[in-house]
Amino acid sequence: MNEAARIAFAALGPPSGSGPGSVVTQLLFFAAIFAIFYFLLIRPQQKQKKERERMLASIKKGDRVVTSSGMHGTVVGLNEHTVVLKVADQVKLEFDRSAIGRAVEGQRDKDA
């Protein structure tokens, strides 16, 4: 009987999932997952946010812009929170500054 117990314990092998080696492996695994999320999701989003804030801060009178709803217009007035756009003759609309989707490159209206 004693011989059978020794053979059974020998067949089991070393215990898995315990000891300092498995903890290090798990920490490396979680660090790798965090690094992947950082470089694929978090970092590009932060970069895009900074670029958008830079674009909104650089808008000035006379710039042609497109709002997030698709309205095209020329900036005729602005303050810290709002922008006044001229969308047609004698038609001026006031928008939140955050409603500006993009500035139209290379076009500046001299009439504003």
C-alpha positions as CSV (number, residue, x, y, z in Angstrom):
1,M,0.0,0.0,0.0
2,N,2.8,2.4,0.8
3,E,4.3,1.7,-2.6
4,A,1.1,2.6,-4.3
5,A,0.8,5.9,-2.5
6,R,4.4,6.9,-3.6
7,I,3.6,6.0,-7.2
8,A,0.4,8.1,-7.1
9,F,2.1,11.1,-5.7
10,A,5.0,10.8,-8.2
11,A,2.5,10.7,-11.1
12,L,0.8,14.0,-9.9
13,G,3.9,16.1,-10.7
14,P,4.5,19.6,-9.2
15,P,1.5,21.6,-8.1
16,S,0.4,24.1,-10.7
17,G,-0.9,27.6,-10.0
18,S,1.0,28.1,-6.8
19,G,4.3,29.6,-6.0
20,P,6.0,32.8,-6.9
21,G,6.5,31.9,-10.6
22,S,2.8,31.9,-11.3
23,V,2.3,35.3,-9.7
24,V,5.0,36.8,-11.8
25,T,3.5,35.3,-14.9
26,Q,0.1,36.7,-14.1
27,L,1.5,40.2,-13.4
28,L,3.4,40.1,-16.7
29,F,0.2,39.0,-18.5
30,F,-1.8,41.9,-17.0
31,A,1.0,44.4,-17.7
32,A,1.0,43.3,-21.3
33,I,-2.8,43.7,-21.6
34,F,-2.6,47.2,-20.1
35,A,0.2,48.2,-22.5
36,I,-1.9,47.0,-25.5
37,F,-4.9,48.9,-24.3
38,Y,-2.8,52.0,-23.7
39,F,-1.1,52.1,-27.1
40,L,-4.2,51.1,-29.1
41,L,-7.0,53.0,-27.3
42,I,-6.0,55.5,-24.6
43,R,-3.0,57.2,-26.2
44,P,-4.6,57.8,-29.7
45,Q,-7.8,59.2,-28.0
46,Q,-5.7,61.6,-25.8
47,K,-3.8,62.7,-28.9
48,Q,-7.0,63.3,-30.9
49,K,-8.5,65.3,-27.9
50,K,-5.5,67.6,-27.7
51,E,-5.6,68.2,-31.5
52,R,-9.3,69.1,-31.3
53,E,-8.7,71.5,-28.4
54,R,-5.9,73.1,-30.3
55,M,-8.1,73.5,-33.4
56,L,-11.0,75.0,-31.3
57,A,-8.6,77.5,-29.6
58,S,-7.1,78.6,-33.0
59,I,-10.4,79.6,-34.6
60,K,-10.6,83.3,-35.4
61,K,-12.9,85.6,-37.3
62,G,-13.1,84.9,-41.0
63,D,-12.4,81.2,-40.7
64,R,-14.7,78.8,-42.6
65,V,-15.9,76.0,-40.4
66,V,-18.3,73.1,-40.4
67,T,-20.4,72.3,-37.3
68,S,-20.9,68.8,-36.0
69,S,-24.4,68.9,-37.5
70,G,-22.9,69.7,-41.0
71,M,-23.7,73.4,-41.2
72,H,-21.1,75.4,-43.1
73,G,-20.4,79.0,-42.1
74,T,-18.0,81.8,-41.6
75,V,-17.0,82.9,-38.1
76,V,-18.1,86.5,-37.5
77,G,-17.9,86.6,-33.8
78,L,-16.6,84.5,-30.9
79,N,-16.1,84.5,-27.2
80,E,-14.9,81.9,-24.7
81,H,-18.0,79.6,-25.0
82,T,-19.8,80.5,-28.2
83,V,-19.2,81.2,-31.9
84,V,-21.4,83.3,-34.2
85,L,-21.5,81.9,-37.7
86,K,-22.7,83.7,-40.9
87,V,-24.4,81.0,-42.9
88,A,-26.1,83.2,-45.5
89,D,-26.6,86.9,-46.3
90,Q,-28.2,88.5,-43.2
91,V,-28.3,85.1,-41.4
92,K,-26.1,84.6,-38.3
93,L,-26.4,81.7,-35.9
94,E,-24.8,81.3,-32.5
95,F,-23.3,77.9,-31.6
96,D,-21.4,76.5,-28.7
97,R,-17.7,76.4,-29.5
98,S,-17.8,72.7,-28.9
99,A,-20.3,72.3,-31.8
100,I,-17.5,73.2,-34.3
101,G,-16.6,69.9,-36.1
102,R,-13.7,71.1,-38.2
103,A,-12.2,74.1,-39.8
104,V,-12.2,74.2,-43.6
105,E,-8.5,74.3,-44.6
106,G,-7.3,76.9,-47.1
107,Q,-10.5,79.0,-47.1
108,R,-10.8,82.3,-45.3
109,D,-13.7,84.6,-46.0
110,K,-12.6,88.3,-46.2
111,D,-16.2,89.6,-45.7
112,A,-16.4,88.6,-42.1
